[in-house]
Amino acid sequence: MRTVAVVGAGAAGTLTATRLLREALEPVHVLLVDPDLTTGRGVAYSTPDTRHLLNVPASGMSAYAEEPDHLVRWLRGSVAPDAQPHDFVPRAWYGAYLATLLARAADTGPGRLTRVHDTVTRVEEHDGGLLLGTASGDPLEADAVVLALGTRPAATWAPDELRASPRFVPDPWAPAALADLPDGDVLLVGTGLTMVDVAITADRPGRALHAASRHGVLPRTHRLPTTPPVDPPNGLVHCTDLPSLRRLVEEHVLETLEITGDWRPAIDGLRSVTTAVWQRLPDADKRAFLAEDARTWDAHRHRMPPVTRARLDAVAEAGRLVQHVGSVAEVEETADGLDVRLTDGTTLHVGSVVNCTGPVADLAADPLLGTLYAAGLVSPGAAGLGLATGPAGRVTGPTAAPVWTLGSLRRGDLWESTAMPEIRVQAADVARAVLAHLGDGTAALADPAVAARPTGAVGGLRHAASHESRNGAADPGPAGDRPDGRPAARPAAGPVAP
């Protein structure tokens, strides 16, 4: 039996493992390796706070592009009988959904799943395959490796004094990271979607929340009912320089706003061509976009649900949320907190500082990627983002080792590569490419009738680690109460009707 090691058990890794098990025509052994005790959650879906919602309606979050109503059917049969396609549901529920899909694929396919609770520290070519070193010292052998490392917050911006302080929260999504913040006000560094969720969790009477970023840009809000996307302007896919791109997009947005009364369909309509446009830009323009335009683009592209916006507005209207345009310049620890000076000249006294910035995408920021680069297995992606990849996400390192990747590590080549509509397609492509590499006979999967075969019924919330697990415990189970405060429905005992 051939073996595939999927490194990372967040959404991308879990969905890739699911696709490998579900689409294999011959037995395959999938090692799903991640130190976290949960599966399917990662950074994006690990939060236990059911006020933290998906920023895309349920209709756009099916794990299978060929079955757009799959998530809605699962919700109705497992946790929310009255779920509707336009609902923004708790992110914790989505993590449970992915874990369920993996469990079913392991139950019904010809392969075998082993959930390894360990950290991969290195990968090297060995005996015609790959050898993975781990933190525990137990090596793993595989015929192919998929890097699904996802995104972890990076705190390279933080002064040494702050990083050394117990009052600093470098990763707000680490287990219980927000459960027991010290008394006093809180500084949230970053003003993206992470800040919004952390503010909702950390808010309480008598506490001020200070949100600081260099740009001071907050995520925009979805509008319901939605307006259908508007096709991108002619000539956009042929654009080869950033000034022309800026002009075309601005004109497109203004024209769409004039016609529809809403700018959102203009941005949504660009999704189908974003990668093609990104790939035509020279590297210098890509870097300029990252420095000057990316934050504004992300704020309009990755929006918050209306109910989340209402919650954030309530905190601000109560005077408990203050925005600052600036970054952290100096930090001094005192007996009862931290004195923080921002680059705008503001001085704050806070009980804690929470890192709400995004990840750093260069190879040096991740020890494993740095090791792989030194070994010649990977190369940096365009504009220094992630990894260089070829078709179906195979990495293009000097050694041409059988290593694939997906999700955030493909941003350099694809740019639009972190949301579920992209990740679910990449997971299917990676799985088929890996299986073909293993000689699985996957040529049949090129047939749309095979590729789109129904996933069948989806059952209750049983974790995939129940099949076989090493060095860890199983997922804790159901994902909690509904956002309206009512208890979630009991997991379905049997299949859910289509």
Secondary structure as a PSIPRED ss2 file (coil, helix, strand):
# PSIPRED VFORMAT (PSIPRED V4.0)

   1 M C   1.000  0.000  0.000
   2 R E   0.000  0.000  1.000
   3 T E   0.000  0.000  1.000
   4 V E   0.000  0.000  1.000
   5 A E   0.000  0.000  1.000
   6 V E   0.000  0.000  1.000
   7 V E   0.000  0.000  1.000
   8 G C   1.000  0.000  0.000
   9 A C   1.000  0.000  0.000
  10 G C   1.000  0.000  0.000
  11 A H   0.000  1.000  0.000
  12 A H   0.000  1.000  0.000
  13 G H   0.000  1.000  0.000
  14 T H   0.000  1.000  0.000
  15 L H   0.000  1.000  0.000
  16 T H   0.000  1.000  0.000
  17 A H   0.000  1.000  0.000
  18 T H   0.000  1.000  0.000
  19 R H   0.000  1.000  0.000
  20 L H   0.000  1.000  0.000
  21 L H   0.000  1.000  0.000
  22 R H   0.000  1.000  0.000
  23 E H   0.000  1.000  0.000
  24 A C   1.000  0.000  0.000
  25 L C   1.000  0.000  0.000
  26 E C   1.000  0.000  0.000
  27 P C   1.000  0.000  0.000
  28 V E   0.000  0.000  1.000
  29 H E   0.000  0.000  1.000
  30 V E   0.000  0.000  1.000
  31 L E   0.000  0.000  1.000
  32 L E   0.000  0.000  1.000
  33 V E   0.000  0.000  1.000
  34 D C   1.000  0.000  0.000
  35 P C   1.000  0.000  0.000
  36 D C   1.000  0.000  0.000
  37 L C   1.000  0.000  0.000
  38 T C   1.000  0.000  0.000
  39 T C   1.000  0.000  0.000
  40 G C   1.000  0.000  0.000
  41 R C   1.000  0.000  0.000
  42 G C   1.000  0.000  0.000
  43 V C   1.000  0.000  0.000
  44 A C   1.000  0.000  0.000
  45 Y C   1.000  0.000  0.000
  46 S C   1.000  0.000  0.000
  47 T C   1.000  0.000  0.000
  48 P C   1.000  0.000  0.000
  49 D C   1.000  0.000  0.000
  50 T C   1.000  0.000  0.000
  51 R C   1.000  0.000  0.000
  52 H C   1.000  0.000  0.000
  53 L E   0.000  0.000  1.000
  54 L C   1.000  0.000  0.000
  55 N C   1.000  0.000  0.000
  56 V C   1.000  0.000  0.000
  57 P C   1.000  0.000  0.000
  58 A H   0.000  1.000  0.000
  59 S H   0.000  1.000  0.000
  60 G H   0.000  1.000  0.000
  61 M C   1.000  0.000  0.000
  62 S C   1.000  0.000  0.000
  63 A C   1.000  0.000  0.000
  64 Y C   1.000  0.000  0.000
  65 A C   1.000  0.000  0.000
  66 E C   1.000  0.000  0.000
  67 E C   1.000  0.000  0.000
  68 P C   1.000  0.000  0.000
  69 D C   1.000  0.000  0.000
  70 H H   0.000  1.000  0.000
  71 L H   0.000  1.000  0.000
  72 V H   0.000  1.000  0.000
  73 R H   0.000  1.000  0.000
  74 W H   0.000  1.000  0.000
  75 L H   0.000  1.000  0.000
  76 R H   0.000  1.000  0.000
  77 G H   0.000  1.000  0.000
  78 S H   0.000  1.000  0.000
  79 V C   1.000  0.000  0.000
  80 A C   1.000  0.000  0.000
  81 P C   1.000  0.000  0.000
  82 D C   1.000  0.000  0.000
  83 A C   1.000  0.000  0.000
  84 Q C   1.000  0.000  0.000
  85 P C   1.000  0.000  0.000
  86 H C   1.000  0.000  0.000
  87 D C   1.000  0.000  0.000
  88 F C   1.000  0.000  0.000
  89 V C   1.000  0.000  0.000
  90 P E   0.000  0.000  1.000
  91 R H   0.000  1.000  0.000
  92 A H   0.000  1.000  0.000
  93 W H   0.000  1.000  0.000
  94 Y H   0.000  1.000  0.000
  95 G H   0.000  1.000  0.000
  96 A H   0.000  1.000  0.000
  97 Y H   0.000  1.000  0.000
  98 L H   0.000  1.000  0.000
  99 A H   0.000  1.000  0.000
 100 T H   0.000  1.000  0.000
 101 L H   0.000  1.000  0.000
 102 L H   0.000  1.000  0.000
 103 A H   0.000  1.000  0.000
 104 R H   0.000  1.000  0.000
 105 A H   0.000  1.000  0.000
 106 A H   0.000  1.000  0.000
 107 D H   0.000  1.000  0.000
 108 T H   0.000  1.000  0.000
 109 G C   1.000  0.000  0.000
 110 P C   1.000  0.000  0.000
 111 G C   1.000  0.000  0.000
 112 R E   0.000  0.000  1.000
 113 L E   0.000  0.000  1.000
 114 T E   0.000  0.000  1.000
 115 R E   0.000  0.000  1.000
 116 V E   0.000  0.000  1.000
 117 H C   1.000  0.000  0.000
 118 D C   1.000  0.000  0.000
 119 T C   1.000  0.000  0.000
 120 V E   0.000  0.000  1.000
 121 T E   0.000  0.000  1.000
 122 R E   0.000  0.000  1.000
 123 V E   0.000  0.000  1.000
 124 E E   0.000  0.000  1.000
 125 E E   0.000  0.000  1.000
 126 H E   0.000  0.000  1.000
 127 D C   1.000  0.000  0.000
 128 G C   1.000  0.000  0.000
 129 G E   0.000  0.000  1.000
 130 L E   0.000  0.000  1.000
 131 L E   0.000  0.000  1.000
 132 L E   0.000  0.000  1.000
 133 G E   0.000  0.000  1.000
 134 T E   0.000  0.000  1.000
 135 A C   1.000  0.000  0.000
 136 S C   1.000  0.000  0.000
 137 G C   1.000  0.000  0.000
 138 D C   1.000  0.000  0.000
 139 P C   1.000  0.000  0.000
 140 L E   0.000  0.000  1.000
 141 E E   0.000  0.000  1.000
 142 A E   0.000  0.000  1.000
 143 D C   1.000  0.000  0.000
 144 A E   0.000  0.000  1.000
 145 V E   0.000  0.000  1.000
 146 V E   0.000  0.000  1.000
 147 L E   0.000  0.000  1.000
 148 A C   1.000  0.000  0.000
 149 L C   1.000  0.000  0.000
 150 G C   1.000  0.000  0.000
 151 T C   1.000  0.000  0.000
 152 R C   1.000  0.000  0.000
 153 P C   1.000  0.000  0.000
 154 A C   1.000  0.000  0.000
 155 A C   1.000  0.000  0.000
 156 T C   1.000  0.000  0.000
 157 W C   1.000  0.000  0.000
 158 A C   1.000  0.000  0.000
 159 P C   1.000  0.000  0.000
 160 D H   0.000  1.000  0.000
 161 E H   0.000  1.000  0.000
 162 L H   0.000  1.000  0.000
 163 R H   0.000  1.000  0.000
 164 A C   1.000  0.000  0.000
 165 S C   1.000  0.000  0.000
 166 P C   1.000  0.000  0.000
 167 R C   1.000  0.000  0.000
 168 F E   0.000  0.000  1.000
 169 V E   0.000  0.000  1.000
 170 P C   1.000  0.000  0.000
 171 D C   1.000  0.000  0.000
 172 P C   1.000  0.000  0.000
 173 W C   1.000  0.000  0.000
 174 A C   1.000  0.000  0.000
 175 P C   1.000  0.000  0.000
 176 A C   1.000  0.000  0.000
 177 A C   1.000  0.000  0.000
 178 L C   1.000  0.000  0.000
 179 A C   1.000  0.000  0.000
 180 D C   1.000  0.000  0.000
 181 L C   1.000  0.000  0.000
 182 P C   1.000  0.000  0.000
 183 D C   1.000  0.000  0.000
 184 G C   1.000  0.000  0.000
 185 D C   1.000  0.000  0.000
 186 V E   0.000  0.000  1.000
 187 L E   0.000  0.000  1.000
 188 L E   0.000  0.000  1.000
 189 V E   0.000  0.000  1.000
 190 G C   1.000  0.000  0.000
 191 T C   1.000  0.000  0.000
 192 G C   1.000  0.000  0.000
 193 L H   0.000  1.000  0.000
 194 T H   0.000  1.000  0.000
 195 M H   0.000  1.000  0.000
 196 V H   0.000  1.000  0.000
 197 D H   0.000  1.000  0.000
 198 V H   0.000  1.000  0.000
 199 A H   0.000  1.000  0.000
 200 I H   0.000  1.000  0.000
 201 T H   0.000  1.000  0.000
 202 A H   0.000  1.000  0.000
 203 D C   1.000  0.000  0.000
 204 R C   1.000  0.000  0.000
 205 P C   1.000  0.000  0.000
 206 G C   1.000  0.000  0.000
 207 R C   1.000  0.000  0.000
 208 A C   1.000  0.000  0.000
 209 L E   0.000  0.000  1.000
 210 H E   0.000  0.000  1.000
 211 A E   0.000  0.000  1.000
 212 A E   0.000  0.000  1.000
 213 S E   0.000  0.000  1.000
 214 R C   1.000  0.000  0.000
 215 H C   1.000  0.000  0.000
 216 G C   1.000  0.000  0.000
 217 V C   1.000  0.000  0.000
 218 L C   1.000  0.000  0.000
 219 P C   1.000  0.000  0.000
 220 R C   1.000  0.000  0.000
 221 T E   0.000  0.000  1.000
 222 H C   1.000  0.000  0.000
 223 R C   1.000  0.000  0.000
 224 L C   1.000  0.000  0.000
 225 P C   1.000  0.000  0.000
 226 T C   1.000  0.000  0.000
 227 T C   1.000  0.000  0.000
 228 P C   1.000  0.000  0.000
 229 P C   1.000  0.000  0.000
 230 V C   1.000  0.000  0.000
 231 D C   1.000  0.000  0.000
 232 P C   1.000  0.000  0.000
 233 P C   1.000  0.000  0.000
 234 N C   1.000  0.000  0.000
 235 G C   1.000  0.000  0.000
 236 L H   0.000  1.000  0.000
 237 V H   0.000  1.000  0.000
 238 H H   0.000  1.000  0.000
 239 C C   1.000  0.000  0.000
 240 T C   1.000  0.000  0.000
 241 D C   1.000  0.000  0.000
 242 L H   0.000  1.000  0.000
 243 P H   0.000  1.000  0.000
 244 S H   0.000  1.000  0.000
 245 L H   0.000  1.000  0.000
 246 R H   0.000  1.000  0.000
 247 R H   0.000  1.000  0.000
 248 L H   0.000  1.000  0.000
 249 V H   0.000  1.000  0.000
 250 E H   0.000  1.000  0.000
 251 E H   0.000  1.000  0.000
 252 H H   0.000  1.000  0.000
 253 V H   0.000  1.000  0.000
 254 L H   0.000  1.000  0.000
 255 E H   0.000  1.000  0.000
 256 T H   0.000  1.000  0.000
 257 L H   0.000  1.000  0.000
 258 E H   0.000  1.000  0.000
 259 I H   0.000  1.000  0.000
 260 T H   0.000  1.000  0.000
 261 G C   1.000  0.000  0.000
 262 D C   1.000  0.000  0.000
 263 W C   1.000  0.000  0.000
 264 R H   0.000  1.000  0.000
 265 P H   0.000  1.000  0.000
 266 A H   0.000  1.000  0.000
 267 I H   0.000  1.000  0.000
 268 D H   0.000  1.000  0.000
 269 G H   0.000  1.000  0.000
 270 L C   1.000  0.000  0.000
 271 R C   1.000  0.000  0.000
 272 S C   1.000  0.000  0.000
 273 V C   1.000  0.000  0.000
 274 T H   0.000  1.000  0.000
 275 T H   0.000  1.000  0.000
 276 A H   0.000  1.000  0.000
 277 V H   0.000  1.000  0.000
 278 W H   0.000  1.000  0.000
 279 Q H   0.000  1.000  0.000
 280 R H   0.000  1.000  0.000
 281 L C   1.000  0.000  0.000
 282 P C   1.000  0.000  0.000
 283 D H   0.000  1.000  0.000
 284 A H   0.000  1.000  0.000
 285 D H   0.000  1.000  0.000
 286 K H   0.000  1.000  0.000
 287 R H   0.000  1.000  0.000
 288 A H   0.000  1.000  0.000
 289 F H   0.000  1.000  0.000
 290 L H   0.000  1.000  0.000
 291 A H   0.000  1.000  0.000
 292 E H   0.000  1.000  0.000
 293 D C   1.000  0.000  0.000
 294 A H   0.000  1.000  0.000
 295 R H   0.000  1.000  0.000
 296 T H   0.000  1.000  0.000
 297 W H   0.000  1.000  0.000
 298 D H   0.000  1.000  0.000
 299 A H   0.000  1.000  0.000
 300 H H   0.000  1.000  0.000
 301 R H   0.000  1.000  0.000
 302 H C   1.000  0.000  0.000
 303 R C   1.000  0.000  0.000
 304 M E   0.000  0.000  1.000
 305 P C   1.000  0.000  0.000
 306 P H   0.000  1.000  0.000
 307 V H   0.000  1.000  0.000
 308 T H   0.000  1.000  0.000
 309 R H   0.000  1.000  0.000
 310 A H   0.000  1.000  0.000
 311 R H   0.000  1.000  0.000
 312 L H   0.000  1.000  0.000
 313 D H   0.000  1.000  0.000
 314 A H   0.000  1.000  0.000
 315 V H   0.000  1.000  0.000
 316 A H   0.000  1.000  0.000
 317 E H   0.000  1.000  0.000
 318 A C   1.000  0.000  0.000
 319 G C   1.000  0.000  0.000
 320 R C   1.000  0.000  0.000
 321 L E   0.000  0.000  1.000
 322 V E   0.000  0.000  1.000
 323 Q E   0.000  0.000  1.000
 324 H E   0.000  0.000  1.000
 325 V E   0.000  0.000  1.000
 326 G C   1.000  0.000  0.000
 327 S C   1.000  0.000  0.000
 328 V E   0.000  0.000  1.000
 329 A E   0.000  0.000  1.000
 330 E E   0.000  0.000  1.000
 331 V E   0.000  0.000  1.000
 332 E E   0.000  0.000  1.000
 333 E E   0.000  0.000  1.000
 334 T E   0.000  0.000  1.000
 335 A C   1.000  0.000  0.000
 336 D C   1.000  0.000  0.000
 337 G E   0.000  0.000  1.000
 338 L E   0.000  0.000  1.000
 339 D E   0.000  0.000  1.000
 340 V E   0.000  0.000  1.000
 341 R E   0.000  0.000  1.000
 342 L E   0.000  0.000  1.000
 343 T C   1.000  0.000  0.000
 344 D C   1.000  0.000  0.000
 345 G C   1.000  0.000  0.000
 346 T C   1.000  0.000  0.000
 347 T E   0.000  0.000  1.000
 348 L E   0.000  0.000  1.000
 349 H E   0.000  0.000  1.000
 350 V E   0.000  0.000  1.000
 351 G C   1.000  0.000  0.000
 352 S E   0.000  0.000  1.000
 353 V E   0.000  0.000  1.000
 354 V E   0.000  0.000  1.000
 355 N E   0.000  0.000  1.000
 356 C C   1.000  0.000  0.000
 357 T C   1.000  0.000  0.000
 358 G C   1.000  0.000  0.000
 359 P C   1.000  0.000  0.000
 360 V C   1.000  0.000  0.000
 361 A C   1.000  0.000  0.000
 362 D C   1.000  0.000  0.000
 363 L H   0.000  1.000  0.000
 364 A H   0.000  1.000  0.000
 365 A H   0.000  1.000  0.000
 366 D C   1.000  0.000  0.000
 367 P H   0.000  1.000  0.000
 368 L H   0.000  1.000  0.000
 369 L H   0.000  1.000  0.000
 370 G H   0.000  1.000  0.000
 371 T H   0.000  1.000  0.000
 372 L H   0.000  1.000  0.000
 373 Y H   0.000  1.000  0.000
 374 A H   0.000  1.000  0.000
 375 A C   1.000  0.000  0.000
 376 G C   1.000  0.000  0.000
 377 L C   1.000  0.000  0.000
 378 V C   1.000  0.000  0.000
 379 S C   1.000  0.000  0.000
 380 P E   0.000  0.000  1.000
 381 G C   1.000  0.000  0.000
 382 A H   0.000  1.000  0.000
 383 A H   0.000  1.000  0.000
 384 G H   0.000  1.000  0.000
 385 L C   1.000  0.000  0.000
 386 G C   1.000  0.000  0.000
 387 L E   0.000  0.000  1.000
 388 A C   1.000  0.000  0.000
 389 T E   0.000  0.000  1.000
 390 G C   1.000  0.000  0.000
 391 P H   0.000  1.000  0.000
 392 A H   0.000  1.000  0.000
 393 G H   0.000  1.000  0.000
 394 R E   0.000  0.000  1.000
 395 V E   0.000  0.000  1.000
 396 T C   1.000  0.000  0.000
 397 G C   1.000  0.000  0.000
 398 P C   1.000  0.000  0.000
 399 T C   1.000  0.000  0.000
 400 A C   1.000  0.000  0.000
 401 A C   1.000  0.000  0.000
 402 P C   1.000  0.000  0.000
 403 V E   0.000  0.000  1.000
 404 W E   0.000  0.000  1.000
 405 T E   0.000  0.000  1.000
 406 L C   1.000  0.000  0.000
 407 G H   0.000  1.000  0.000
 408 S H   0.000  1.000  0.000
 409 L H   0.000  1.000  0.000
 410 R H   0.000  1.000  0.000
 411 R H   0.000  1.000  0.000
 412 G H   0.000  1.000  0.000
 413 D H   0.000  1.000  0.000
 414 L H   0.000  1.000  0.000
 415 W C   1.000  0.000  0.000
 416 E C   1.000  0.000  0.000
 417 S C   1.000  0.000  0.000
 418 T C   1.000  0.000  0.000
 419 A C   1.000  0.000  0.000
 420 M H   0.000  1.000  0.000
 421 P H   0.000  1.000  0.000
 422 E H   0.000  1.000  0.000
 423 I H   0.000  1.000  0.000
 424 R H   0.000  1.000  0.000
 425 V H   0.000  1.000  0.000
 426 Q H   0.000  1.000  0.000
 427 A H   0.000  1.000  0.000
 428 A H   0.000  1.000  0.000
 429 D H   0.000  1.000  0.000
 430 V H   0.000  1.000  0.000
 431 A H   0.000  1.000  0.000
 432 R H   0.000  1.000  0.000
 433 A H   0.000  1.000  0.000
 434 V H   0.000  1.000  0.000
 435 L H   0.000  1.000  0.000
 436 A H   0.000  1.000  0.000
 437 H H   0.000  1.000  0.000
 438 L C   1.000  0.000  0.000
 439 G C   1.000  0.000  0.000
 440 D C   1.000  0.000  0.000
 441 G C   1.000  0.000  0.000
 442 T H   0.000  1.000  0.000
 443 A H   0.000  1.000  0.000
 444 A H   0.000  1.000  0.000
 445 L H   0.000  1.000  0.000
 446 A H   0.000  1.000  0.000
 447 D C   1.000  0.000  0.000
 448 P H   0.000  1.000  0.000
 449 A H   0.000  1.000  0.000
 450 V H   0.000  1.000  0.000
 451 A H   0.000  1.000  0.000
 452 A C   1.000  0.000  0.000
 453 R C   1.000  0.000  0.000
 454 P C   1.000  0.000  0.000
 455 T C   1.000  0.000  0.000
 456 G C   1.000  0.000  0.000
 457 A C   1.000  0.000  0.000
 458 V C   1.000  0.000  0.000
 459 G C   1.000  0.000  0.000
 460 G C   1.000  0.000  0.000
 461 L C   1.000  0.000  0.000
 462 R C   1.000  0.000  0.000
 463 H C   1.000  0.000  0.000
 464 A H   0.000  1.000  0.000
 465 A H   0.000  1.000  0.000
 466 S H   0.000  1.000  0.000
 467 H C   1.000  0.000  0.000
 468 E C   1.000  0.000  0.000
 469 S E   0.000  0.000  1.000
 470 R E   0.000  0.000  1.000
 471 N C   1.000  0.000  0.000
 472 G C   1.000  0.000  0.000
 473 A C   1.000  0.000  0.000
 474 A C   1.000  0.000  0.000
 475 D C   1.000  0.000  0.000
 476 P C   1.000  0.000  0.000
 477 G C   1.000  0.000  0.000
 478 P C   1.000  0.000  0.000
 479 A C   1.000  0.000  0.000
 480 G C   1.000  0.000  0.000
 481 D C   1.000  0.000  0.000
 482 R C   1.000  0.000  0.000
 483 P C   1.000  0.000  0.000
 484 D C   1.000  0.000  0.000
 485 G C   1.000  0.000  0.000
 486 R C   1.000  0.000  0.000
 487 P C   1.000  0.000  0.000
 488 A C   1.000  0.000  0.000
 489 A C   1.000  0.000  0.000
 490 R C   1.000  0.000  0.000
 491 P C   1.000  0.000  0.000
 492 A C   1.000  0.000  0.000
 493 A C   1.000  0.000  0.000
 494 G C   1.000  0.000  0.000
 495 P C   1.000  0.000  0.000
 496 V C   1.000  0.000  0.000
 497 A C   1.000  0.000  0.000
 498 P C   1.000  0.000  0.000
